[in-house]
């Protein structure tokens, strides 16, 4: 399973799941070794199809770092943290998450939009 790391050590992802707010954006940056990229993207596509069918899902995009970067970033919009946490906790998703190679590091963080 991929290693989960916090971008902000004061607010790990599981603490963020408890915050009742929405809509939210999940920005999840992954460090993926070059030899694992295609394997990771294949698994991520399966996970994305599952998430797209879950209540509260709005949209999803995957981005690749430039200039040979080994970073990939998923940006997903959800109606609420509760919807995301419910989908993330489903056994079907957890089984897929467990398939992720151990040498992948995931940095998920939940954000709210700021009106400017």
C-alpha positions as CSV (number, residue, x, y, z in Angstrom):
1,X,0.0,0.0,0.0
2,X,1.2,3.5,-0.7
3,X,2.6,5.4,2.2
4,X,0.4,8.3,3.3
5,X,2.2,11.5,4.4
6,X,0.8,14.8,5.6
7,X,1.6,18.1,3.9
8,X,0.7,19.8,7.1
9,X,1.7,17.7,10.1
10,X,-1.0,19.6,12.2
11,X,-3.8,18.3,10.0
12,X,-3.4,14.7,8.8
13,X,-6.0,13.5,6.3
14,X,-8.0,11.5,8.8
15,X,-8.4,14.6,11.0
16,X,-9.6,16.5,7.9
17,X,-12.2,13.8,7.2
18,X,-13.9,14.8,10.5
19,X,-14.4,18.5,9.5
20,X,-18.0,18.9,8.3
21,X,-17.6,21.2,5.3
22,X,-18.2,21.4,1.6
23,X,-17.8,21.7,-1.2
24,X,-14.2,20.6,-0.9
25,X,-11.2,19.9,-3.1
26,X,-8.9,16.9,-2.5
27,X,-5.4,17.6,-3.8
28,X,-3.4,14.4,-3.6
29,X,0.2,14.6,-4.8
30,X,1.9,11.3,-5.5
31,X,5.6,10.5,-5.7
32,X,5.8,7.6,-8.3
33,X,9.1,6.0,-9.3
34,X,9.5,6.1,-13.0
35,X,9.2,2.4,-13.5
36,X,5.9,2.3,-11.6
37,X,4.1,5.1,-13.5
38,X,2.0,3.0,-15.9
39,X,1.2,0.5,-13.2
40,X,0.1,3.3,-10.9
41,X,-2.0,5.1,-13.6
42,X,-3.8,1.8,-14.4
43,X,-4.7,1.3,-10.8
44,X,-5.6,5.0,-10.4
45,X,-8.0,4.7,-13.4
46,X,-9.9,1.9,-11.6
47,X,-10.0,3.9,-8.4
48,X,-11.2,6.9,-10.3
49,X,-14.1,5.0,-11.9
50,X,-15.1,3.7,-8.5
51,X,-15.0,7.2,-7.0
52,X,-17.0,8.8,-9.9
53,X,-19.9,6.5,-9.0
54,X,-20.0,7.5,-5.4
55,X,-22.6,10.0,-3.9
56,X,-21.2,13.5,-3.6
57,X,-18.5,13.1,-6.3
58,X,-18.3,16.2,-8.5
59,X,-15.1,16.0,-10.7
60,X,-11.6,14.7,-11.0
61,X,-8.4,15.6,-12.9
62,X,-4.9,14.0,-12.9
63,X,-1.8,16.1,-13.6
64,X,1.8,15.1,-14.3
65,X,4.8,17.2,-13.1
66,X,6.9,18.7,-15.9
67,X,10.6,18.4,-16.8
68,X,10.9,14.8,-15.8
69,X,9.3,15.1,-12.4
70,X,8.1,11.9,-10.7
71,X,5.1,13.7,-9.3
72,X,1.5,13.1,-10.2
73,X,-1.3,15.2,-8.7
74,X,-5.0,14.3,-8.5
75,X,-7.4,17.2,-8.0
76,X,-10.9,16.0,-7.1
77,X,-14.0,18.0,-6.1
78,X,-16.5,16.6,-3.7
79,X,-19.8,18.0,-2.3
80,X,-18.5,17.5,1.3
81,X,-15.8,15.9,3.4
82,X,-18.4,13.4,4.6
83,X,-19.0,12.2,1.1
84,X,-15.3,11.8,0.4
85,X,-14.6,10.1,3.7
86,X,-17.5,7.6,3.1
87,X,-16.3,6.8,-0.4
88,X,-12.7,6.4,0.9
89,X,-13.8,4.1,3.7
90,X,-15.7,1.7,1.5
91,X,-14.2,-1.8,1.5
92,X,-14.0,-1.9,-2.3
93,X,-11.9,1.3,-2.4
94,X,-9.7,0.1,0.5
95,X,-9.0,-3.2,-1.4
96,X,-7.9,-1.1,-4.5
97,X,-5.8,1.2,-2.3
98,X,-4.0,-1.8,-0.8
99,X,-2.9,-2.8,-4.3
100,X,-0.7,0.3,-4.6
101,X,3.0,-0.5,-4.5
102,X,4.8,0.3,-1.2
103,X,7.3,2.6,-2.9
104,X,4.6,5.2,-3.8
105,X,4.1,8.1,-1.4
106,X,0.8,10.0,-1.3
107,X,0.4,13.5,0.1
108,X,-3.4,14.1,0.3
109,X,-4.9,17.3,1.6
110,X,-8.4,18.7,1.7
111,X,-9.0,22.4,0.7
112,X,-11.9,24.8,0.7
113,X,-12.3,27.5,-1.9
114,X,-11.5,31.1,-0.9
115,X,-13.6,33.7,-2.7
116,X,-11.4,36.6,-3.9
